[in-house]
Amino acid sequence: MSGILYGVGVGPGDPELMTVKAWRLISTARVVAYLAANGSDSTARSIAAPFIAEDAAEIAIDMPMRVEREPAQAAYDAGAAQIAERLSRGEDVVMLCEGDPFFYGSFMYVFERLAARFKTVVVPGVTSVTASAAELATPLCARDDVLKVLPATLPIDRLREELLTAQSAAIIKAGRHFGKVKQVLGALDLITRATAISKATHQDQLIRKVADIAEDSLPYFTTIIVKV
């Protein structure tokens, strides 16, 4: 029999925010997989590190962080092949994913390559959006409010259009797109209502008002909460 593939959300950064199910699967896993951006340390693995068994086998998927899609697709192909080899032997594989696997999560690309061939279980996790709201002590939405989750990678006109019809918004993946986001917020007179939180719930978490930030680039894991 084939093994089971588990896509496990490890949350935004604080290991204590992982679910009990995530902890159980990780702590008993014999094979653990995760992405390693540009071959460096893996954020997902660092979050789950306290619970990974010392003798667990690890599959580190080297993910080139580039604008072009082809290198990433090749990396997912190679990683999926390594995981499939283990599953075909009857071994279960736990793949770690920051936040939630199906909320802009990298696991979905492995899922689309393997789920038709192997039994797959997805374990949800706390997202950066909800974690950011908690750290900021700012409710995201209530009653009939419309909350929009907007990738900062959107074209500037699309960002402006979406923000015009939202009561609150979470802008994710700010990173090198922060200058564009700040420009849109300023044009809409929303800049004083926006707060940026980088690496939410990590030990080096940083919270700043968008209006106070001079630079045009922020860490990739930055979420901007806007209360319209």
C-alpha positions in Angstrom: 0.0 0.0 0.0 1.1 3.5 -0.7 1.9 6.0 2.1 -0.2 9.0 2.9 0.8 12.6 2.0 0.0 15.1 4.7 0.1 18.8 3.9 0.5 20.4 7.3 0.1 24.1 8.1 2.6 25.1 10.8 1.1 28.6 11.3 2.7 32.0 10.9 5.8 31.7 13.1 5.1 30.9 16.8 5.3 27.1 17.2 2.6 27.3 19.9 0.1 28.4 17.3 0.3 25.0 15.5 -2.8 22.8 15.9 -2.7 19.7 18.1 -3.1 17.6 14.9 -0.2 19.4 13.2 2.0 18.7 16.3 1.0 15.1 16.4 1.8 14.4 12.8 5.1 16.3 12.8 6.3 14.7 16.0 5.6 11.2 14.8 6.7 11.7 11.2 9.4 9.5 9.8 9.7 11.6 6.6 9.4 15.4 6.6 9.4 17.6 3.5 9.6 21.4 3.1 10.7 24.1 0.8 14.1 25.8 1.2 14.1 29.2 -0.5 17.3 29.5 -2.7 18.7 26.5 -0.9 18.8 28.4 2.4 17.1 27.6 5.7 13.4 26.8 5.6 11.0 29.0 7.5 8.4 26.2 7.8 11.1 23.8 9.1 12.3 26.4 11.6 8.8 26.8 13.0 8.3 23.0 13.3 11.9 22.3 14.4 11.1 21.7 18.2 8.8 18.8 17.2 10.7 17.0 14.4 12.3 13.7 15.5 16.1 13.6 15.4 16.1 10.5 13.2 13.4 11.7 10.8 14.4 11.7 7.1 14.1 15.1 5.5 13.3 16.2 1.9 14.4 19.8 1.4 13.0 21.1 -1.9 15.4 23.8 -3.2 13.1 26.6 -4.4 14.7 29.3 -6.5 13.0 32.6 -5.6 12.7 34.2 -9.1 10.1 36.2 -11.0 10.1 33.6 -13.8 7.8 30.6 -13.2 9.8 27.9 -15.0 12.5 27.4 -12.3 9.8 27.1 -9.6 7.8 24.6 -11.6 10.9 22.5 -12.2 11.6 22.6 -8.4 8.1 21.4 -7.6 8.4 18.6 -10.2 11.7 17.4 -8.6 10.3 17.7 -5.1 7.1 15.9 -5.9 9.2 13.1 -7.5 11.2 12.7 -4.3 8.0 12.6 -2.2 6.3 10.2 -4.6 9.3 7.8 -4.3 8.8 7.6 -0.5 5.0 7.3 -0.8 5.3 4.5 -3.3 7.4 2.5 -0.7 4.5 2.8 1.7 6.0 5.6 3.8 3.9 8.5 5.0 5.3 12.0 4.2 4.5 15.1 6.2 5.1 18.3 4.1 5.4 21.5 6.2 3.8 24.7 5.0 3.9 28.2 6.5 0.5 29.4 7.5 -2.2 27.3 5.9 -1.5 24.9 3.0 -4.4 26.1 0.9 -4.1 29.8 1.7 -1.5 31.0 -0.8 0.5 27.9 0.4 3.3 26.2 -1.5 1.8 22.8 -0.7 -0.9 23.3 -3.3 1.6 22.9 -6.1 2.7 19.5 -4.7 -0.9 18.6 -4.1 -1.8 19.2 -7.7 1.1 16.9 -8.8 0.4 14.0 -6.4 -3.1 14.0 -5.0 -4.6 12.0 -7.9 -2.1 9.2 -7.2 -1.8 9.1 -3.5 -4.1 9.6 -0.5 -3.6 13.2 0.7 -4.7 14.8 3.9 -4.6 18.6 4.4 -4.2 20.0 7.9 -5.2 23.7 8.1 -3.1 26.2 10.0 -3.3 29.8 11.4 -2.8 32.3 8.6 -0.6 35.3 8.6 -3.7 37.5 8.1 -5.5 36.3 11.3 -2.2 36.2 13.2 -1.5 39.8 12.2 -4.9 41.0 13.3 -4.4 39.4 16.7 -0.9 40.9 17.1 -2.2 44.3 16.2 -5.3 43.9 18.4 -7.4 45.0 15.4 -10.6 43.2 14.5 -10.6 42.4 10.8 -14.3 42.7 10.0 -17.8 42.6 11.6 -21.4 42.1 10.5 -21.7 43.1 6.8 -18.1 44.3 6.4 -16.3 43.1 3.3 -12.7 41.9 4.0 -10.4 41.6 1.0 -7.1 39.7 0.9 -5.0 41.4 -1.7 -1.6 40.2 -3.0 0.8 43.2 -3.3 1.9 41.7 -6.6 -1.4 42.9 -8.2 -1.1 45.7 -10.8 -1.4 49.2 -9.3 -4.8 49.9 -10.9 -6.2 46.6 -9.6 -5.1 47.3 -6.1 -6.7 50.7 -6.2 -10.0 49.3 -7.6 -10.2 46.6 -4.9 -9.4 49.0 -2.0 -12.2 51.3 -3.2 -14.8 48.7 -2.4 -13.5 47.2 0.9 -14.3 48.0 4.5 -11.1 46.4 5.5 -8.2 44.8 3.7 -5.2 42.6 4.3 -2.4 43.2 1.8 0.0 40.3 1.8 3.4 39.6 0.2 4.3 43.2 0.5 8.1 42.7 0.2 9.6 44.5 -2.8 6.1 45.8 -3.8 5.7 48.0 -0.7 6.5 51.2 -2.6 3.6 50.6 -5.0 1.3 49.7 -2.1 2.2 52.8 -0.2 1.6 54.9 -3.3 -1.9 53.5 -3.7 -2.8 54.0 0.0 -1.6 57.6 -0.2 -3.7 58.3 -3.3 -6.8 56.9 -1.6 -6.1 58.8 1.7 -5.8 55.5 3.5 -2.2 55.6 4.5 -3.0 56.7 8.1 -5.3 53.7 8.4 -2.7 51.2 7.4 -0.3 49.2 9.6 2.5 46.9 8.4 3.5 43.9 10.4 6.6 41.9 9.3 7.1 38.3 10.4 4.0 38.2 12.6 4.5 36.1 15.8 8.2 35.5 15.1 10.6 36.6 17.7 11.8 39.4 15.4 8.3 40.6 14.6 8.2 44.3 13.6 5.1 46.5 13.6 5.0 50.0 12.1 2.5 52.5 10.8 2.8 52.6 7.0 3.0 56.4 7.0 6.2 56.1 9.1 8.0 53.8 6.8 10.5 55.5 4.4 11.9 52.5 2.5 10.2 51.0 -0.6 11.0 47.4 0.2 10.1 45.3 3.3 10.6 41.6 4.2 8.6 39.2 2.0 6.5 38.0 5.0 4.9 41.4 5.6 1.1 41.9 5.9 -0.5 45.3 5.8 -3.8 45.7 7.6 -6.0 48.5 6.3 -9.2 49.6 8.2 -11.2 51.7 5.7 
